[in-house]
Amino acid sequence: MDHLFRIWFSSNSVILGTMKPIFEYIDYRRFLADYYQEKKSTVRYFSYRYFAQKIGVNSPSFLKHVIDGERNLTPQMTERFSKALSLGPKEKKYFRLLVLFNQARTSTEKQEYYAALKSMVSGISEAVLNSFQFDFYGEWYIPVIRELICLYNFKDDYAEIASKVRPCIEPIQAHNAIQLLLKLGLVKRLENGIFQQTSPAIVADSSVTSVAIRSFMHTMIDKSRLALDTLDKKVRHISGITLGVSSEGYGLIADEIEAFKDRVKVIVNNDKNSNRIYQMCISLFPVSEELTVQTKELPEGE
């Protein structure tokens, strides 16, 4: 199944030539980039300078700077853009939310704006918001359930499958998680009653990842702290190293972590006797400011 969901729109939506409707976008800069390319290929006189005149700014490359992420849009400039883009009332509201979503500085703000975007799309007939990750990672136990139900036939005993999650969840939560997984096409049910993953791995779309994954990882990091205090060393491994490295050294370590994760995937794929779900969190982050490295002068004679 293609997880980039198709969206259909009513006849009053603005469609710019062959361009996707604005409701299919989750990044307003990508929308503006597509808009520019569409207009450039269909309107002979269209240019960055022409658009700058339409929005009343002196910089002829203002639109390009916004598209490239070098400039943000203020509320006032957002309104000017909406008018220059000839958006309808619903499209204008969606565009405003897109700008707020993409420029939000905290996870909480991003989640609020994302929910507002999703509610707008849900109000359009047969529409589902592009990028499923926000729902999939919306609750920490949904990925756990996805792995767990594929290990054995729990015979629709949601209380039983809920009790297998650590910490345990409510039966209704397990039921809703499975229904969501089926809806998203991430699992399917076989004739013998056991569920099967439609794909062994999920590739996250970066347009929503910063919101969905960040919230998910916050929760899982908290749970690793709980595991450190409550679980025996025989079933958990939590350790760390405090080290000093350069920017180049950091890059090498980050690459090594990615290579290690790939090796872990090979181990998991070859493990035919899985009987427990684990969450592995690997953290590498600065705990000091970056120092200016100075060449040390050795005493004479050394």
N, C-alpha and C positions, 0 to 999 in steps of 0.2 A: 504493500500500500504506500502511496506517496503521501508523506506526512505534511507536505506543504499544501494545505487544504485549498480547494478551489472555491471561489466566492462568486455568487451571482448577485446582480443588482437590478433594482427597479429602473424603469425608463427615465426617471427624473434625475438620475445620477449623471454627473459630468464625466464624459469620457473624452480624453484628448487624443483624437486620431486612433492610432493603434496602441496607445499607451494604456497601461493597466489603470483601473479606477483608483482613486486615492485611498479607498478603504482597504485595498490589498497591501498597502505599505505600512511598515512599522518603523521606518526611518525617514524622517522628513527630508533629509539631505539627499537620500536616494531618489525620493519623489521629485525633488527639484532638479536633480541631475537628469532624470528621464524626461522631465518636462522640457528642459533646455535642449536636449538632443532631438526631441520630437518637434519642437518649434523650429529649431535650426534647420531641420531637414524638410520642413513643409512651408516655412515662411521666409522668403528670400531676404528680407531686410532685418530679420530678427538677429540680435546679438546681445552680448553682455551689456554693452553700452545702451542699447535700446531699452533693455529691461531696467537698467539703472534710472533712465529717464522716467519710466513708468512709475517707479516707486519713489521718485523724487530725491535721489542721492547723487552726489557729485562724483563718487568713485565708480568708474565704468566697470570695474572688476568685482564689485560688491557681491554679486550673485555667485561668482566663482569662489570667492573667499568663504561664503557660507557653505557651499557645496563641499568644499575641501575641509571643512571643519575649523577654519581659521577665524571665523566670525560666528557669533551666536545672534539670534533674533530677539529683540526686545518685544514686549507686548505691542507697542506701537508699530514697530516694523513688521510684526506678524500680521497685523491688520492690513498694512500696505501691501504685503505679499499676497494675502488672500484676495484683495481687490484686483491686483495685477494678474493673478492667476485665473480670474473670472470663475471663482468657485461659488457654488450655490450655498444656501444657508447651512445645510447639513454638512457639506464638504468643508465649509469654513470652520465649523465647530470641531470637526475631526482634525483639521490641520492645526488648529490652536492646541489641541490635546497632544498631537504628535510632537509639536515643538516643546511643550512642557515636559513630556515624557523623555524625549531625547536629551534635554538640557538639565533634567533634574539631577541634583547633586547627591541625594541619599537614596538608599534602597527603599525606604518607606515611601518617599515621594514617587519614585518610579512605579512602585506597586499600585499606588493610588491612581496615578494617571493611566497605567495599563488597564486597570479594572474599568475605568471610565471609557477607554477606547473599546474594550471588549463589549461593554454594555451597548455602545452605539452600534457596533457591527451586529450584535445579537438581535437588535431591533429591526434589522433588514431581513426580508424573507429569504429563508434558506441560506443564511450567511453564517460562516464560522470563521473566527479570526485566524489569520495566518500565524503559524508557529505554535506548536502544541506544548512546548516545554513548560510554559507557565503553569498549565494544569497538571502536567506530569510531575513536576517538582513542587507543586503547591503544598503537598503534605509529605513529610519525610518518609512515611511508611509506604507510599505508593510504589517507589522503585523496589522496596523490600518485598512487597506483595507480589510484584511482577516476577521476581526470582523464585519466591517461595512456592507459588501455586504450580510452578512447572516442575517441581521435584517429586510430587506425589498427588494422588487423587484424594482430595479432602471431601469429596462427595457432597458439595454444597453446604457443608457444616461450617457456617461463617464464624460461629463461636469458637469452634476448634481451631480454624486457621488464624483467627485473631489472637488466640492464646499462644500461638507459636512465635509471634512477633515480640521482640524485646526492646523496650518495655511493651507489654501487651496493649492492644488497642481494643476498641469496642467492635462487636460483630457488625454493626451497621457501617462502621468505617471500612472494614474489610470488604463488605458487600459493595459499597460505593466505589472503592478503589478498583475492584475487579470490573465493575461495569464501565468505569472510565477507561481502563486498559483495553477493553473490548471495543469501546466506541472509537478510541484513537487508533485501533488496529495494531496495537503493540503486542497483543497475544491473540491466539485463536484456540478454540476448544476442539479436541480430537474426539473421535467416536468412542474411545475408551474412557472419556470423562476428564482426562488429564489436559491441562493447558499447555500450549507450546508458544514460545516466542516467535513472532513473525520475522524478527531479525535479531541476531545474537548481540548486536551493539546498537546504541542510539547515538547518532551524531547530532550535537546541539547546534541550532541556528544561532549565530552570535548576536543577531538583532534583539533577541529576548534573553539570551543566556545571562547577561550581566544582572538581570533582575531575578530570574528564576533560580539559577544556580547559586547565586550569592545567598539568597534566603535559605536554600536547601543546605548549603555548606555551613551556614551559621548554626543551624539546628544540629547537624551531624558533629560539628566540633564540640558543641555543648554535651552531646551524648558520649563523645570520647572521654571527656572529663569525668562523666559519671562512671564509665567503664573502668577508668583508672582507679577509682575508689572502691568499686563494688565487685569487680570480676577477678577471678584467680588468674595469675600469670600464665597458667596453662592454656587459657582460651583467649588471651588478649596480649598484644605486643605494642607497647607505647614507649617510645624512647626519643631522644633528641640529642643534637650536637650544637654547641655554640661555637662559632668559628668566624675567623676574619678572612674575607676574600675581596678581590678586586671585582670590577664590573665584568671583566673578561672571565674571571673565575666563576662568578655567578652564572654567566651564560653557559659555561661548560657543565656546571652542576645541574642547571635546569634541563639541559639536553640529556644528561645522564638519567635524570628522574623520568623523563619521557621514554627513554629507552628501557628503563626498568619497568615502567607501566606496561610497555609492549610485551616484555618477557612474562610479566604476571598474567596478561591476557592469554598467552600461549599455555601457561600452566593450567589456567581455569578451563580453557577449551579442551584440554586433554584429560581433565579430571572427570571421569565417568561415574564417580560415586559421591557427588555432592550431597550433603545432608544438613548443611547449615548455611545461613546467609551472613556474610561479613560486610562491613563498611570499612574501606581503607582510605584514610586521609593522610596525605603527605603535605607537609607545610615547609616552606622555605621563605622567610621574610626578614626584613631588616629590623634590628632592635637598637640601632644607633643611627645618627646622622652620618652622611658620607663625609669622610675626612679628605683634606687636600694632602696628597702624598708628597713629601719633600725628600729630596736626596740627602741621605745622612752623610755628614762629613767626618771621615775617620781622622783620629789624631795622627800627627806626623810620625812616620816610622812604622805604622801598622799596615 
